[in-house]
Amino acid sequence: MKIYLPPYDPNDFVTYFLIGIWDLRTGEDEWPWHFHYEYGQYLSAKKRKCKLQRAAKFDTKEEALNFFDSWVSSYSHGQFFRCEILECQKRK
């Protein structure tokens, strides 16, 4: 039995960025879901905490950071949250 693997071409992938957030009051120093992305907390396009399915996707890291900064300034407990920008790829 032969297994066909298509040739790898980096142009076949689209890169996008997600904002992973966590609350400093939990005692975590970094985003705690590195090995379980489906359970992590993210920011949605409506500036709400959400799971992976509703997470806002950004074309650049700068867009994601600006979005997080605007959320922190508008959210009442924003000073307690930190973000990690996650770079993701998917096939076109």
C-alpha positions in Angstrom: 0.0 0.0 0.0 1.4 3.4 -1.0 0.6 6.6 0.8 0.5 9.7 -1.3 1.8 12.9 0.3 1.3 16.0 -1.7 4.4 18.1 -2.1 4.8 20.8 0.5 4.5 24.3 -0.8 4.5 27.2 1.7 2.3 29.2 -0.7 -0.5 26.7 -0.1 -1.0 28.1 3.4 -2.6 31.2 4.8 -1.2 32.7 8.1 -3.5 34.3 10.6 -3.3 35.4 14.2 -5.5 34.8 17.2 -5.5 36.6 20.6 -5.2 34.2 23.5 -6.1 35.8 26.8 -5.7 34.9 30.5 -6.5 36.5 33.8 -3.4 37.4 36.0 -5.5 36.8 39.1 -5.4 33.0 38.4 -1.6 33.1 39.1 -0.6 32.0 35.6 2.5 33.7 34.1 1.7 32.7 30.6 -1.2 31.5 28.4 -2.0 28.2 30.1 -3.5 26.3 27.1 -0.5 25.7 24.8 -1.2 22.0 24.4 -5.0 22.3 24.4 -5.9 25.1 22.1 -9.6 24.0 22.0 -9.9 24.8 25.7 -8.2 28.2 25.7 -9.8 31.6 26.1 -9.7 34.0 23.1 -11.1 37.3 22.1 -14.0 37.4 19.6 -14.6 40.0 17.0 -17.3 41.5 19.3 -14.6 42.0 22.0 -15.9 39.2 24.3 -14.1 36.3 25.8 -14.8 33.1 23.8 -13.5 29.7 22.8 -11.6 28.8 19.7 -14.6 28.5 17.3 -15.5 32.2 17.7 -12.0 33.7 18.0 -11.3 36.8 15.9 -8.7 36.2 13.2 -6.3 38.9 12.1 -4.0 39.2 9.1 -1.1 40.8 11.0 0.3 40.7 14.5 0.0 44.5 14.8 -3.7 44.3 14.1 -4.2 41.8 16.8 -2.2 43.8 19.3 -4.2 47.0 18.5 -7.4 45.1 18.9 -6.3 43.8 22.3 -5.2 47.2 23.5 -8.6 48.7 22.5 -10.3 45.9 24.4 -8.2 46.4 27.6 -9.0 50.1 27.6 -12.7 49.5 27.2 -13.1 46.5 29.6 -13.6 47.3 33.2 -11.2 44.5 34.4 -8.9 44.8 31.5 -5.9 45.6 33.6 -5.9 42.1 34.9 -5.7 40.4 31.5 -2.7 39.6 29.4 -2.6 38.3 25.8 -0.5 36.0 23.7 -0.6 36.4 20.0 -0.9 32.9 18.4 0.3 32.5 14.9 -1.8 29.9 13.0 -1.8 28.5 9.5 -4.4 26.8 7.4 -4.5 25.4 3.9 -6.0 27.7 1.3 
